[in-house]
Amino acid sequence: MSGYSGDRVPAMQKRMTEALEALPGVESVGLTDALPLAVSGEGDSVVFTDNTSDLRPSNAATGAAIFNVTPEYFQAAGTALLSGRTFTWHDDKNSPRVAVVNREFARKLFGFAANPIGRAYKMRDGSRIQVVGIAEDGKYNSLTEDPVPVMFFPILQSPGTSTILVVRSRPGLANASTLLGHAMRRTLRQLDSGMPLDIETRDKPMDITLFGPRMATVSLGVLGMMGALLSITGIFGMAAYSVSKRLRELGIRVALGAQRKEVLQAALGRALRLLAIGSVAGLLLGILASRVLAFVVYQATPRDPLVLAGVVVAMALLGLVATWIPARRALTVSPLVLLRED
């Protein structure tokens, strides 16, 4: 959009990266042609083992997403390098083609047992790519996806005009997004005042991706609160009705010397039994519905014992709270008052 083409593109990209790295408060700056989970998405390609000669798609070992990045991208994006090395600025068009692949890519192409560092694979055009590093797996298309194969190429070996700068601020920097945003805009305008520029925090591109899970979480939370209120109302009503119907019996028990524990058991035994039965039934239904929950809500896992136990304990406590007022009424029953009412 600004008229850059050919060798001017990587030269300008490097100038932008170096200019932002010099800003106070900046820890690292990386450049990529696409962001994981961004709306624009990333390219992909089929890949083949090194000994494959027939490069038809049916013979592909796997398909993989592609990101073209600068050497500092992994540090700026917070992507850990598990083994091998990252790129250097010497990995350009005049050097052998190399790639950093994620762990899922290495598993599918080379297997768990083999050491993938230094091994090669082929692209669809027949070019050989040497693996120089293994990066951790991440989320690239959706937050709920299983690990997918990904390969990172040096941007100097796969140049393009798409330029996304990832800037990591130093820890503890107050108002980092605001202060650095102004400084970055000023710095990049000095390099080329006519270049289109948009600065946003790392979380903003994920808003659309997270919209569905967020709305599902809010909706489930509202439904959960409504269910809890209905449960409290039902338990309280049942316990209060049970106590009111048995006040005369409870008064006689107290007159005959019944202990507080015995009065509570007589007044609330049925309510507590129903509460226990409801908790068990809710636990079983929760286990059956857990797969739906894991699909809708980010980082919810099927049959999570902590979540299931927490829900049962929370509902049991709510049930006990709902029976507290009728229980107090049962304990304060006075035989004299009941006889006077009769």
C-alpha positions as CSV (number, residue, x, y, z in Angstrom):
1,M,0.0,0.0,0.0
2,S,3.0,2.3,0.4
3,G,4.7,1.3,-2.8
4,Y,7.4,-1.0,-1.3
5,S,8.4,-4.0,-3.5
6,G,11.4,-6.2,-4.1
7,D,14.5,-5.8,-1.9
8,R,13.0,-2.6,-0.4
9,V,10.5,-4.7,1.6
10,P,12.9,-6.8,3.8
11,A,15.1,-3.7,4.2
12,M,12.3,-1.6,5.5
13,Q,11.0,-4.4,7.8
14,K,14.5,-4.7,9.4
15,R,14.7,-1.0,9.9
16,M,11.3,-1.0,11.6
17,T,12.3,-3.8,13.9
18,E,15.6,-2.2,14.8
19,A,13.9,1.2,15.4
20,L,11.4,-0.3,17.8
21,E,14.0,-2.4,19.6
22,A,15.8,0.9,20.5
23,L,12.8,2.3,22.3
24,P,13.0,2.5,26.2
25,G,10.9,-0.2,27.8
26,V,11.0,-2.6,24.9
27,E,12.3,-6.1,25.7
28,S,12.1,-7.7,22.2
29,V,10.6,-7.1,18.8
30,G,9.6,-9.8,16.3
31,L,8.0,-9.7,12.9
32,T,5.6,-12.1,11.3
33,D,3.3,-12.2,8.3
34,A,0.3,-13.5,10.2
35,L,-0.8,-13.9,13.8
36,P,-2.1,-17.1,15.4
37,L,-5.9,-16.8,16.1
38,A,-6.1,-13.7,14.0
39,V,-9.0,-13.2,11.6
40,S,-6.7,-13.1,8.6
41,G,-5.4,-16.6,9.4
42,E,-2.2,-18.2,8.1
43,G,-1.1,-20.0,5.0
44,D,-0.7,-23.8,4.9
45,S,0.9,-26.5,2.7
46,V,1.4,-30.2,2.5
47,V,4.8,-31.6,3.3
48,F,6.6,-34.8,2.4
49,T,9.3,-36.9,4.0
50,D,12.8,-36.5,2.5
51,N,12.8,-39.8,0.7
52,T,9.5,-39.2,-1.1
53,S,10.0,-38.8,-4.8
54,D,6.3,-38.7,-6.0
55,L,5.1,-35.3,-4.6
56,R,1.4,-35.8,-5.2
57,P,-0.8,-34.6,-2.3
58,S,-1.9,-38.2,-1.7
59,N,1.7,-39.0,-0.7
60,A,2.0,-36.1,1.8
61,A,3.1,-36.9,5.3
62,T,1.0,-34.1,6.8
63,G,-0.3,-30.7,6.2
64,A,1.1,-27.7,8.2
65,A,0.4,-24.1,8.8
66,I,3.1,-21.6,7.7
67,F,4.4,-18.5,9.5
68,N,7.3,-16.4,8.1
69,V,9.1,-14.7,11.0
70,T,12.2,-12.8,12.0
71,P,14.8,-14.3,14.4
72,E,13.4,-12.4,17.4
73,Y,9.8,-13.4,16.9
74,F,9.8,-16.4,19.2
75,Q,11.1,-14.3,22.2
76,A,8.6,-11.5,21.5
77,A,5.7,-13.8,21.1
78,G,6.6,-15.8,24.2
79,T,6.9,-19.1,22.2
80,A,9.4,-21.4,23.9
81,L,12.1,-23.1,21.8
82,L,12.4,-26.7,23.1
83,S,15.6,-27.6,21.2
84,G,17.8,-26.5,18.4
85,R,18.3,-22.9,17.5
86,T,16.2,-20.0,16.2
87,F,16.9,-18.1,13.0
88,T,19.6,-15.5,12.3
89,W,19.7,-12.6,9.8
90,H,22.1,-14.8,7.8
91,D,19.2,-17.2,7.0
92,D,18.4,-15.4,3.7
93,K,17.8,-16.3,0.1
94,N,21.5,-17.1,-0.4
95,S,21.6,-19.7,2.4
96,P,20.1,-23.2,2.6
97,R,16.4,-23.2,3.5
98,V,15.7,-23.9,7.1
99,A,12.7,-24.1,9.4
100,V,11.7,-24.2,13.0
101,V,8.8,-26.6,13.5
102,N,6.5,-27.2,16.4
103,R,6.5,-30.4,18.4
104,E,3.3,-31.8,16.7
105,F,5.0,-31.3,13.2
106,A,8.0,-33.2,14.4
107,R,5.9,-36.0,15.8
108,K,3.9,-36.5,12.6
109,L,6.8,-36.3,10.3
110,F,9.6,-37.9,12.2
111,G,8.0,-39.8,15.1
112,F,8.7,-39.5,18.8
113,A,11.9,-41.5,18.9
114,A,13.9,-39.7,16.2
115,N,15.8,-36.5,16.8
116,P,14.4,-34.1,14.2
117,I,17.2,-31.5,14.5
118,G,19.2,-31.5,11.3
119,R,16.8,-33.7,9.4
120,A,15.1,-32.5,6.2
121,Y,11.7,-32.7,4.5
122,K,10.3,-31.6,1.2
123,M,7.7,-29.0,0.2
124,R,5.3,-29.5,-2.7
125,D,7.6,-27.7,-5.1
126,G,10.4,-30.2,-4.3
127,S,12.5,-27.8,-2.2
128,R,14.3,-29.4,0.8
129,I,13.9,-27.8,4.2
130,Q,16.2,-28.5,7.1
131,V,14.9,-28.5,10.6
132,V,17.0,-26.3,12.9
133,G,14.7,-25.9,15.9
134,I,11.7,-27.3,17.7
135,A,9.1,-24.9,19.2
136,E,6.4,-25.7,21.7
137,D,2.8,-26.4,20.4
138,G,0.3,-23.5,20.5
139,K,-3.2,-22.5,19.4
140,Y,-3.3,-21.3,15.8
141,N,-6.9,-21.6,14.6
142,S,-9.1,-21.9,17.7
143,L,-8.6,-22.2,21.4
144,T,-10.3,-25.6,21.5
145,E,-8.3,-27.3,18.7
146,D,-6.0,-30.2,19.2
147,P,-2.3,-29.6,18.4
148,V,-1.7,-28.9,14.7
149,P,1.6,-29.1,12.7
150,V,3.2,-25.7,12.2
151,M,6.4,-24.6,10.5
152,F,8.1,-21.3,10.9
153,F,10.3,-20.0,8.0
154,P,12.9,-17.1,8.1
155,I,11.2,-14.1,6.6
156,L,14.3,-13.3,4.5
157,Q,13.8,-16.7,2.7
158,S,10.1,-16.2,2.2
159,P,9.7,-12.4,1.9
160,G,6.3,-10.7,1.8
161,T,4.8,-7.3,2.3
162,S,2.5,-8.4,5.1
163,T,4.1,-6.9,8.2
164,I,3.0,-7.6,11.8
165,L,5.4,-6.4,14.5
166,V,5.1,-8.1,17.8
167,V,6.5,-5.9,20.6
168,R,7.1,-7.2,24.1
169,S,7.5,-4.6,26.8
170,R,9.7,-5.0,29.9
171,P,8.1,-6.5,33.0
172,G,6.8,-3.9,35.5
173,L,6.5,-1.1,32.9
174,A,3.5,1.0,34.0
175,N,1.0,1.9,31.3
176,A,3.1,0.0,28.8
177,S,0.4,-0.2,26.0
178,T,-0.3,3.5,26.1
179,L,3.2,4.8,26.5
180,L,4.8,2.4,24.0
181,G,1.9,2.9,21.6
182,H,2.6,6.6,21.3
183,A,6.4,6.0,21.1
184,M,6.0,3.3,18.4
185,R,3.7,5.4,16.3
186,R,6.1,8.4,16.5
187,T,9.1,6.2,15.6
188,L,7.5,4.5,12.7
189,R,6.1,7.7,11.3
190,Q,9.7,9.1,11.3
191,L,10.7,6.1,9.0
192,D,7.8,6.6,6.6
193,S,5.0,9.1,7.4
194,G,2.8,7.7,4.6
195,M,2.8,4.1,5.7
196,P,-0.6,2.7,7.0
197,L,-0.2,1.9,10.7
198,D,-2.4,0.3,13.3
199,I,-1.3,-0.4,16.9
200,E,-3.2,-2.6,19.3
201,T,-2.7,-4.8,22.3
202,R,-2.0,-8.5,21.7
203,D,-5.4,-9.5,23.1
204,K,-7.5,-7.4,20.7
205,P,-7.1,-9.6,17.6
206,M,-8.4,-12.5,19.7
207,D,-11.7,-10.7,20.6
208,I,-13.6,-12.3,17.7
209,T,-12.1,-15.7,18.5
210,L,-13.0,-15.4,22.2
211,F,-16.5,-13.9,21.6
212,G,-18.2,-17.2,21.3
213,P,-16.6,-18.8,24.4
214,R,-17.1,-15.6,26.4
215,M,-20.8,-15.4,25.6
216,A,-21.2,-19.1,26.3
217,T,-19.5,-18.7,29.7
218,V,-21.7,-15.7,30.6
219,S,-24.8,-17.5,29.5
220,L,-23.9,-20.6,31.4
221,G,-23.1,-18.4,34.4
222,V,-26.5,-16.7,34.3
223,L,-28.3,-20.1,33.9
224,G,-26.2,-21.5,36.8
225,M,-27.2,-18.6,39.1
226,M,-30.9,-19.0,38.1
227,G,-30.6,-22.7,38.8
228,A,-29.0,-22.0,42.2
229,L,-31.8,-19.5,43.1
230,L,-34.5,-22.0,42.1
231,S,-32.7,-24.7,44.2
232,I,-32.5,-22.5,47.3
233,T,-36.1,-21.5,46.9
234,G,-37.3,-25.1,46.5
235,I,-35.2,-26.4,49.4
236,F,-36.3,-23.6,51.7
237,G,-39.9,-24.0,50.8
238,M,-39.9,-27.7,51.3
239,A,-38.0,-27.5,54.6
240,A,-40.3,-24.7,55.9
241,Y,-43.4,-26.5,54.9
242,S,-42.2,-29.7,56.5
243,V,-41.4,-27.9,59.7
244,S,-44.8,-26.0,59.8
245,K,-46.7,-29.3,59.4
246,R,-44.9,-30.9,62.2
247,L,-44.7,-28.2,64.8
248,R,-47.1,-29.9,67.2
249,E,-45.1,-33.2,66.9
250,L,-41.8,-31.3,67.4
251,G,-43.3,-29.5,70.4
252,I,-44.3,-32.8,72.0
253,R,-40.8,-34.1,71.3
254,V,-39.2,-31.1,73.1
255,A,-41.6,-31.5,76.0
256,L,-40.6,-35.1,76.4
257,G,-36.9,-34.1,76.5
258,A,-35.7,-34.6,73.0
259,Q,-32.3,-33.3,72.3
260,R,-31.5,-30.5,69.7
261,K,-29.9,-33.1,67.4
262,E,-33.0,-35.3,67.5
263,V,-35.3,-32.4,66.8
264,L,-33.3,-31.4,63.8
265,Q,-33.2,-34.9,62.4
266,A,-37.0,-35.2,62.8
267,A,-37.6,-31.8,61.2
268,L,-35.1,-31.8,58.3
269,G,-34.3,-35.4,57.7
270,R,-36.5,-35.6,54.6
271,A,-35.1,-32.3,53.2
272,L,-31.5,-33.4,53.7
273,R,-32.2,-36.8,52.1
274,L,-33.6,-35.1,49.0
275,L,-30.6,-32.7,49.0
276,A,-28.2,-35.7,49.0
277,I,-30.2,-37.4,46.2
278,G,-30.2,-34.2,44.2
279,S,-26.5,-33.8,44.6
280,V,-25.8,-37.3,43.3
281,A,-28.1,-36.9,40.4
282,G,-26.6,-33.5,39.5
283,L,-23.1,-35.0,39.7
284,L,-24.1,-37.8,37.3
285,L,-25.8,-35.4,34.9
286,G,-22.8,-33.1,35.1
287,I,-20.5,-35.9,34.0
288,L,-22.7,-36.7,31.1
289,A,-22.8,-33.0,30.0
290,S,-19.1,-32.3,30.6
291,R,-18.2,-33.0,27.0
292,V,-20.6,-30.3,25.8
293,L,-19.1,-27.9,28.5
294,A,-15.6,-28.6,27.4
295,F,-16.5,-27.9,23.8
296,V,-18.1,-24.5,24.6
297,V,-16.0,-23.1,27.5
298,Y,-12.3,-22.5,27.0
299,Q,-10.0,-24.7,29.1
300,A,-12.9,-26.7,30.6
301,T,-12.0,-30.3,30.5
302,P,-14.3,-33.4,30.5
303,R,-14.7,-35.0,33.9
304,D,-12.6,-32.4,35.7
305,P,-12.7,-33.7,39.3
306,L,-12.0,-30.3,40.8
307,V,-14.9,-28.6,39.0
308,L,-17.3,-31.4,39.6
309,A,-16.4,-31.6,43.3
310,G,-16.6,-27.8,43.6
311,V,-20.1,-27.7,42.1
312,V,-21.4,-30.5,44.4
313,V,-19.9,-28.8,47.5
314,A,-21.3,-25.4,46.4
315,M,-24.8,-26.7,45.9
316,A,-24.7,-28.7,49.1
317,L,-23.7,-25.6,51.0
318,L,-26.5,-23.6,49.4
319,G,-28.9,-26.3,50.4
320,L,-27.7,-26.2,54.0
321,V,-28.1,-22.4,54.0
322,A,-31.6,-22.8,52.7
323,T,-32.6,-25.1,55.5
324,W,-31.1,-22.9,58.2
325,I,-34.1,-20.7,58.9
326,P,-36.6,-23.6,59.1
327,A,-34.0,-25.4,61.3
328,R,-33.9,-22.5,63.7
329,R,-37.7,-22.4,63.9
330,A,-37.7,-26.1,64.7
331,L,-35.2,-25.6,67.6
332,T,-37.2,-22.7,69.1
333,V,-40.5,-24.6,69.2
334,S,-42.2,-24.1,72.6
335,P,-44.7,-26.7,73.8
336,L,-46.5,-24.0,75.9
337,V,-47.0,-21.8,72.8
338,L,-48.4,-24.7,70.8
339,L,-50.8,-25.7,73.6
340,R,-51.9,-22.1,74.0
341,E,-52.6,-21.9,70.2
342,D,-54.7,-25.1,70.4
